[in-house]
Amino acid sequence: MNSGGPRFVADVGGTNIRLALIENGRIAKIEKYLCADFDSIASAIQHFQQNNVETSFSAGCIAIACPVNDDMVKMTNHTWAFSKLALKQTLGLEHLFVINDFTAVAHSLPTLNHNQVIQIGQGSAKENGNIAVFGPGTGLGVEHLTHTGNAWHTLDGEGGHVDFAPTDPSDLIVWNYLYKKYGRASAEEVLSGRGIVNIYTALCLHDGEIPHLTEPSDVTKAGLDSSDIYAEKAIHQFCRVMGSFAGNLALNLCTKGGIFIGGGVTSHLGEFFINSEFRSRFEAKGDFAHYVKDIPTYLINEPDHGLLGALAFLTQQTQRINEDE
């Protein structure tokens, strides 16, 4: 990629788009817009360009919360839809990369330092060891990262939709509730915003109580301030299930590089999560407790990790293209 023109990265969610310039290999001049204020992603990027650079961008990387495998990209939680090829032409770019938002999260992980994560429990990361990241939010995002040759590669999948594996009596209460309601219990129906509500509802109904909280934020708030005993039990169980799930990811791919946790739900739990039984459940793998006990677990504490991941991906692709030329 020989062009010396300005480059940008973008992190696009259902509500906001965050854009940044790349200056001296780092993100700079971050701006955040409401997606609803623009008719298209092209107009949002053009607005950012007009505010920050005098010439057209030469390249960019967009991390976006929706499938990106085809040329046509249609957002799941917003009205924007675009052709990658047409957007590249509209913006006059030499190179455009469009990646899933969780792919960007994964690519950010090797670049984070100890100030950008909070380690939970023991363990130390092995350089270039396999990494897993998951994030309970509206859904449950999961991604794996492996290092081959001189580059990091994501291993895509739908890890949020694996079967929910109960490991204690409270888990079984939740599993039974979900099975009766849906005919199947998936991890996402437990480890997400609605998952917290599902846990709360299941625990209430099991004791013959009427659940009166219906929003994830209400359950979380009532649990954190101990104003509702079932909400408090629900967030305790949520943290335990996260530990078991994280331990399964560690076993699946020998994640010596660490397990990272993102997502809005976990960040709202804050210190409660850090002090929870997450790590003890992570290590509760019976005869294979020794296998996971030295694998570190981290809570992502960097608000710009989506942009950092888009930058890491763009940088890696830049190096590959230059090597090929």
Secondary structure, 3 states (H helix, E strand, C coil): CCCCCCEEEEEECCCEEEEEEEECCEEEEEEEEEHHHCCCHHHHHHHHHHHHCCCCCCEEEEEECCCCCCCEEECCCCCCEEEHHHHHHHHCCCEEEEEEHHHHHHHHHHHCCCCCEEEECCCCCCCCCCEEEEEECCCEEEEEEEEECCEEEEECCCHHHCECCCCCHHHHHHHHHHHHHHCCCEHHHCCCHHHHHHHHHHHHHHCCCCCCCCCHHHHHHHHHCCCCHHHHHHHHHHHHHHHHHHHHHHHHHCCCCEEEECCHHHHHHCHHHHCCCHHHHHHCCHHHHHHHCCCCEEEECCCCHHHHHHHHHHHHHHHHHHHHC
